[in-house]
Amino acid sequence: MKSKKERITHIREVIHNSKIDSQEELLKALSARGIKVTQATLSRDLKQMQIVKVAMRDGGYIYMMPEDAASSNEKPGSLLIPKIPHILSIENSSVMIVIRTTTGYASGVAADLDAAALPSVMATLAGDDTVLVIPRGGYTMAQVVDELVDLLTQLNNQSKYGFRH
């Protein structure tokens, strides 16, 4: 078993040198380096290291170190979601998530999120084109954002018209 300091060093190197888009992929990369770690420990490490998920121009997203994200052409903490109609972006701070929508769609998106009753989401608050998502404690921001993106994609795929309006 490697020490936490060694594990953090390996996480930093893998994220800095590779395009990692999920915790599962990061776990595999660490395992290939001889670092055995549970997903729960990895989630805590990512939170402590303030790792951010950054949207790529191709529509995917990757983990980045905060210092790398700051110097990147990509906007740190923001996921652009071009494949979901009416969702313009998802951006997170260290404690909240903001979903920007096409004008008039925020309340429908918030209603869909509320109806899904995600365990990681405490509450939503909607304006005309913005949804504020307040996560519950005990979840990393990356976990909550992943759940939101998955749910929004699933909801979009279930309806030919997109979200309720």
N, C-alpha and C positions, 0 to 999 in steps of 0.2 A: 504494500500500500504506500503510495507516494504521499508526501506531506501536502497540506493545503497550499502552501506557497508554491510547490512544484506544479500542482494541479492548475493553479491560477496562471502560472507562466505558460503552461501548455495550452490552456484555453486561449490566452492572449495570442500566442503564436498561430494557432489554427485559425482563429477568426481573422487575424491580420493577413494571413497568407492564402486563405481559401475563401471561396464563396459558399458559405454555410447558410442554409435557409431554414433549418429546423433543429430542434434540440436532439432529435433522433439522429440526424446526420452528424451533429457535433459529438454525440456519444460514440458513434462509430469511429470518427476520426481520432478521438481520444483513446479509444480501445486499441486502435492500430498502433498507437504510441506507447501502449502498455499501461495506460491510465484507466483504471476501473473506477467508475463513479455511478451512483444512482441518479435517476432523473430528478428526484427531489433535491439532492445535493447540487446537481448542475444548475437547477433553477435558482437556488439560493446564491450560487456563485455568480450567475449572470446578473442577478439583481444587485448584488454587492458591487460588482464591477461596472454597473450602469451600462451594460451592453444595450445597444439600440437596434431596432429593426428598421432598415432603410429601404425605401422603394427604389427599384431599379427601372431604368427607362423601358425595359422590355416587359414590364408589368409584374415581374416577380419581386421578391424582396430577400434581403440577406441580413445577417447579424453583422454589426460593426462595432468596433471600439469607439467610445465617445469622441476621442481625439481624432480618429480617422474619419468619422462621420462629419465632424465640424469642418474638415478640409476637403470633403467630398463635394462633387457637383450635385449629389443627391441631397434631399432635405432630411436631416435626421429626425426620427420620431414620427415621420409622416409616411403613410402608405397610400399611394395613388391607386385607385381601384377603377381602371377604365373599363373592365369587363362587366361591371355591375351597373345597369342603368340607374341614373339618379343619384348614385354615390360618387361624389367628387374626390373625397379624401378621408382618411382616418388618421388623426394625429394624436399622439399621447404626450402628456407631461409625466412627471413622476407619480402623479396621483389621480389624474382624470384622462378621459379620452374624448375627443371632439370628432364627430362625424359631420362632414359638410355634404349637403345634398343640393340637388336642383331646387330652386325656389318652389315652395309649397309641398315638398315631400318629407320634410323632417318629422312631422307628427305621425305620418304613416310608418316610417322607419322605426320611430320610437315605440309605437304601438306593437309592431311586429317583434321588436326586441323584448318588450315587456311580456308579451304573450308567450315567448319562448322560455321565459323564466330561467335563464342561464344561472347556475349557482354562483358564478364569478361576478355577476352584475347585481349591485344593490339597487340602483335606480337609474332612470333616464329622465331627461328634461329636454323638451323640444321647443324650438322656435320655428321660424318659417323655413329656414334653410340650414339649421344647425341642430344637432343632437348632442347633448352632454351626457356621457356615460360615466357613472360613478361606480368603480369596481369595489368588490368586497375585499377585506383584508385577507391575507393568506394566499393570494394569487400574484404571480409576477405580471407585470404589464404585458410582457410578450405572450403569456398564456391567455390573458383576456383579449388582446388584439387578435390572436390566432382564432379564438372561439368566435369573436364577432365576425371576422372575415369569412370563416367557414359557414356560420349561420346566414349571413347576408347572401353569400353565394348560393347556398341551398334554397333560401327563400326565393331568390331570383329565378332559379332553375325550375321551381314549382309553378310559376305563373308566367304566361306569355306576355303579360302586361307589366311585369316588374312588381313593385311594392304597392300596397294599398295607398290610395290618394284621397 
